[in-house]
Structures are given as structure tokens and as C-alpha cells.
Amino acid sequence: MNRPKVSVCIPTYNYASFLPEAIDSVLRQTFADYEILIVDDCSHDKTAELLEVYAGRDKRIRFKINPVNVGMVNNWNLCLTEARGEYIKPVFGDDLLFRHEALEKMVSLLDSHPDISLVGSARNLIDEQSRITKVLAHFKGSGILPGTAVINRCLSEQKNLVGEPSVVMFRKRDAQRGFMLQYEQIVDLEMWFYLLEKGKFAYIDEPLSSFRIHSAQQTQKNTKNFTALEDIFLLYEEYMHKPYITIGAFHKEYIRYDNIYRIWKMYTTKQISKEHAIREVDARYGHVQFLLLYPLYKIYKPFLKFYRKLRNTRKL
């Protein structure tokens, strides 16, 4: 069997209500040299029956159903392992491709620029009825940026500026390592950092994909516990001290404090007990030092927000 140019990887779990829209958005693409690989993580809805129907209609569609639930990150890695394409285009079971030319535009960039290791774009946020609620575009204008510059900006602004997995495309050979199992919430951002260390970032300033926000998704579940913070601490420990990081010492300390403050905020919003918060702050930063620096933090943070807003306004 000939190797497809692109593997559109659709990891899914109990998304039978959204999956047809995701698959149909790929089948409408102007670029046709792809396979659709769907890996279902032992869903208990009607996903299996739905996949049988779609695979019978189009020979480019193949699927696997895990005999037991292996979890989100393991399922993503199964997609990478099973993919036959040169390029990987994730489209999660609850998301979709927004533009018919999405694959065509991304493939063109990877084909013409061998030094690009990650392609992203602006994206839509949609609700459960697929209505666009917001358009996110964190870079001004289409272009190609140094990968390490994007890592620096993500760390400095404390945001995933690249976007969710359904927004990107990358080369399979660059992602052989797989997604890191230590992460649960920002596992995608850590992979983007890993890929961006290998090459450049190409950005397309139009929404090519739509990311769905709904109560059943893993992100919404993780933000209700300590997982998101644990991932952030791990990511910053891994990347903040790399030799290409240009963030100044003062701002690094602010970022560190700001992440610790998020623990304290979990107590003030009654997500964890005061005893739990004090224990975590003391172990990660020092409770006394945290209290001493609190006034300076409360002065600097609004100033930083104002500066970033002013800078972004000038870019527009």
C-alpha cells in the first residue's frame, strides 16, 4: 500500500455525537493524499458502529478500537505509532477542520520549508452546537518564526500560544519520541516545545480548525483538580533553564511566584484547604518568603498586564 502524505489522526473516546462532523470536515478537504486514522479508546457509546459505516464508505478511513481504555496520552501515542503518513495532522474527535484548504495550506509549508518542524494557525472556539464563540490568533500575520523564539514567548506569557493538537501539523519523524506520559493537562504544549527545538514554526493567520469547548472534554475535567498546576511546574522545571531561554532573572522569578500564587488562589476560591495550600507553598517556595514578596507581586502583576495589552495594541 502506498504511503499517504498525511495521516489525519483522530483519537476519540465517547464522542459519537461529534465524530461525524470531525470526519466529514476531513473528507471535504481539497487535498486528497491522506489517510484518516481513528483510534477509539474503548468507548461505550455508538462510536464502533459509526466507524464501521464510515470505513465502508471510504477506503482512506481505517480505525482501531482499544480492547481496554488506555487513557488520553497513551491513545495519542497509539495514533502516532499506527500512522503511515509523512505528516501528522491531529483532529480530535470533538473538533473539526474549518477550512476546506486546511490540509493543503499546511502541507505546502512543510513541503517547501524542510526547516519547519511545526505548523499552526489561528483557530475558532466553538460550542457544543458548533457555533463559533471566539477566534484566537496569538501571532500577528502569517510567517515563519524561530522555534526557540516561540518557546520563549510561551514561557514568558505563560500561555500555549501555538494552540491545541487539532490546530497543528508536523512531521512524523520529528515526533517519534511520542507525547510524554508525565503530563496530563499541557502534554500538547510540551510536545510543541520538543518539536520547536528541532526547527521553525510556521503560522497561518486564518482559522483553519475549530476547537470545541464542552463539559465532557478532558481539559475541563483536569482544571477541576491539581493536575494543571503540577504540569506547569514540571514544564517550567524542564524548559526554563535551557541555554536558548532569554527571559531575564527577574521575570523568571515573577513567573515562578505567579505559579505558586495559583496554589494559594485555589485555597481562596475554596478548591483546596488552607492547610493543603500552606503545605504546597512551603514545599515549593517557602511560606514566609511567599508572604514577604506578596506586596511586590500585587504591584508588578497589573503593571505587566497593562504593558502586554499596550504592546499588543501597538502591534495591531
CORKABEL-V964769 format. One line per field, one symbol per residue. phi: phi as a letter, one per 40 degrees, with the letter a starting at -180 (. if undefined). Layout:
# CORKABEL-V964769
phi=???
This chain:
# CORKABEL-V964769
phi=.ccccbbccbcaafbdcbddcccccccccccbcabbbbbccgcbbcddcccdcccccacccbabbccbcbgdcccdcccccccbccbbbcaccbbacccccdcdcccdccccbcccbabbacacbbcccgccbabbacbcgcibbcdcccddcccccfaccchcdccbaacdccbddgccccbbcbcccccccdccccacbbbbcaccbbbcbaccccdcccccbcddcdccdcccccbcbccccbcccccdcccccccccccccccccgcbccccccccccccahcccccccddccccccccccccccccccccc
